Amino acid sequence: MNWIHLASYFFGGIFLANAIPHFVSGTMGRSFQSPFAKPPGKGLSSSTVNVLWGFLNAVIGYMLVLRVGHFDVRSTSDVLVLAVGALLISLQGARHFGQFHGGNTPERG
């Protein structure tokens, strides 16, 4: 297995997982943080910007996973590397966006 392919699947997992919150927020008509907001990653971007950003992330993820090497969904190493990338960006997103949406300190009640 070529290490370049595994690195591509790892970053593909990052882009695919990052597409989800932006695309979903945008299609729900909600503003959400994005790199294009002021300040970047903290301010809110419009729902349209988030749909476009989410879509671009999905396209990049597709290119990295399915156009580099020969990703095999039955290959444990291929899927594991992609899943680790997706998990790490998801955990980072949970911590980062949780500070703005109350996810880091949920109310007990």
C-alpha positions as CSV (number, residue, x, y, z in Angstrom):
1,M,0.0,0.0,0.0
2,N,1.4,3.3,-1.0
3,W,1.6,5.8,1.9
4,I,0.5,8.6,-0.4
5,H,-2.8,6.9,-0.9
6,L,-3.3,6.4,2.8
7,A,-2.5,10.1,3.4
8,S,-5.0,11.0,0.7
9,Y,-7.7,8.9,2.3
10,F,-6.9,10.5,5.7
11,F,-7.3,14.0,4.4
12,G,-10.3,12.9,2.3
13,G,-12.0,11.8,5.6
14,I,-11.3,15.2,7.0
15,F,-12.9,17.0,4.1
16,L,-15.9,14.7,3.9
17,A,-16.6,15.0,7.6
18,N,-16.1,18.8,7.5
19,A,-18.6,19.1,4.6
20,I,-21.5,17.8,6.9
21,P,-22.0,20.6,9.4
22,H,-21.6,23.3,6.8
23,F,-23.8,21.8,4.2
24,V,-26.5,20.8,6.7
25,S,-26.5,24.2,8.4
26,G,-26.7,25.9,5.1
27,T,-29.5,23.8,3.7
28,M,-31.5,24.4,7.0
29,G,-31.1,28.1,6.3
30,R,-28.9,28.7,9.3
31,S,-25.8,30.8,9.5
32,F,-22.7,29.0,10.8
33,Q,-19.0,29.6,11.3
34,S,-16.8,29.3,8.3
35,P,-13.3,30.4,7.2
36,F,-14.9,33.2,5.3
37,A,-16.5,34.9,8.3
38,K,-15.0,37.8,10.2
39,P,-13.2,36.7,12.3
40,P,-12.5,33.5,10.4
41,G,-13.8,30.4,12.1
42,K,-15.6,32.5,14.8
43,G,-18.0,34.8,13.0
44,L,-21.0,33.6,11.2
45,S,-21.3,33.1,7.5
46,S,-24.6,33.0,5.6
47,S,-26.4,29.8,4.8
48,T,-25.5,30.2,1.1
49,V,-21.8,30.5,1.9
50,N,-22.1,27.4,4.1
51,V,-23.8,25.3,1.4
52,L,-21.1,26.3,-1.1
53,W,-18.3,25.6,1.4
54,G,-19.8,22.2,2.4
55,F,-20.2,21.3,-1.2
56,L,-16.6,22.2,-2.0
57,N,-15.4,20.1,0.9
58,A,-17.4,17.2,-0.3
59,V,-15.9,17.5,-3.8
60,I,-12.4,17.7,-2.4
61,G,-13.1,14.7,-0.2
62,Y,-14.4,12.8,-3.2
63,M,-11.3,13.6,-5.2
64,L,-8.9,12.6,-2.4
65,V,-10.7,9.3,-1.7
66,L,-12.0,8.0,-5.0
67,R,-9.6,9.6,-7.5
68,V,-6.3,8.9,-5.8
69,G,-5.2,5.3,-5.6
70,H,-7.8,2.5,-5.5
71,F,-9.9,3.1,-2.3
72,D,-11.5,-0.2,-1.3
73,V,-14.4,-0.1,1.1
74,R,-13.6,-3.7,2.0
75,S,-10.0,-2.8,2.9
76,T,-9.7,-2.3,6.7
77,S,-6.7,-0.1,6.3
78,D,-8.3,2.2,3.7
79,V,-11.5,2.6,5.8
80,L,-9.7,2.9,9.1
81,V,-7.4,5.7,7.8
82,L,-10.4,7.6,6.3
83,A,-12.4,7.1,9.6
84,V,-9.5,8.4,11.7
85,G,-9.4,11.6,9.6
86,A,-13.1,12.0,9.9
87,L,-13.1,11.3,13.7
88,L,-10.3,13.8,14.4
89,I,-11.8,16.7,12.5
90,S,-15.2,15.9,14.1
91,L,-13.7,16.0,17.6
92,Q,-11.9,19.2,16.8
93,G,-15.1,20.7,15.4
94,A,-17.1,19.6,18.4
95,R,-14.7,21.4,20.7
96,H,-14.3,24.5,18.5
97,F,-18.0,25.0,17.6
98,G,-19.1,23.9,21.0
99,Q,-17.8,27.1,22.5
100,F,-20.2,29.1,20.3
101,H,-23.3,26.8,20.5
102,G,-23.1,25.6,24.2
103,G,-21.9,22.1,23.4
104,N,-18.9,22.3,25.6
105,T,-20.9,23.1,28.7
106,P,-24.4,21.6,28.4
107,E,-27.0,22.6,30.9
108,R,-27.9,20.0,33.5
109,G,-31.4,19.8,34.2
